[in-house]
Amino acid sequence: MHLVPRWVVFAGFSILAPVAARAQGATPPTGCTAAEHRQFDFWLGRWDVTVSGQAAGTNEITLEEDGCVLHEHWVGSKGGTGQSFNWYDRAAGRWHQVWVDNQGTGLQLSGTYADSKLTLTGSAPGPGGTPQPQRLTFFRNTDGSVRQLWETSSDGGTTWQAVFDDDARAAGAVD
């Protein structure tokens, strides 16, 4: 059996270790600072949410993962809770949202921002398990409030019915 002298092993590590360390340190810049990543920042904050003037719940939207994820924390006035994760996908040029609530309901949507609103679409099981188109639009209102309109379609997207149409105002704000 042929043994390699210790000094050869040590010399090899001495030469290769700095190269490996530089390669491991060559990571892309952290954070999501491009303008596209900031399009949905109008939703950040603590919100009192109403539907037709009646309290529907509270929502807190936080910015996480070095500014790459908007994390929604929903608490409904009737006890329901839910969370969503929202991010801009640089490669696809689209926004994505994944939602899950305390009933185990999930929804995956994607879409784009234009004209002061973010529109996300996807599908969810409808009656009999048939996929039904879903559309969720966040409107950036000039007064700083946010309107969230969730719609579903039973005819493949020809017509839409509102599931949830809310008005979110900064927590504690008075009309």
VENRAWO-V907077 format. One record per backbone hydrogen bond with DSSP energy under -1.0 kcal/mol. CO is the residue of the C=O (numbers start at 1). NH is the residue of the N-H. Records with the same first field share a line. If there is no record, write none. Layout:
CO->NH / NH
//
This chain:
5->9
6->10
7->11
8->12
9->13
10->14
11->15
12->16
13->17
16->20
17->21
18->22
19->23
20->24
21->25
25->27
34->37
35->38
36->39
38->41
40->43
41->44
45->61
46->171
47->59
48->169
49->56 / 57
50->167
51->54
54->51
56->77
57->49
58->75
59->47
60->73
61->45
62->71
64->68 / 69
65->68
66->32
69->64
70->86
71->62
72->84
73->60
74->82
75->58
76->79
80->76
81->102
82->74
83->100
84->72
85->98
86->70
87->96
89->93 / 94
94->89
95->111
96->87
97->109
98->85
99->107
100->83
101->104
105->101
107->99
109->97
110->121
111->95
112->119
114->117
116->140
117->114
118->138
119->112
120->136
121->110
122->134
124->132
126->129
127->130
130->126
132->124
133->153
134->122
135->151
136->120
137->149
138->118
139->147
141->144
145->141
146->168
147->139
148->166
149->137
150->163 / 164
151->135
152->161
161->152
164->150
166->148
167->50
168->146
169->48
170->173
//
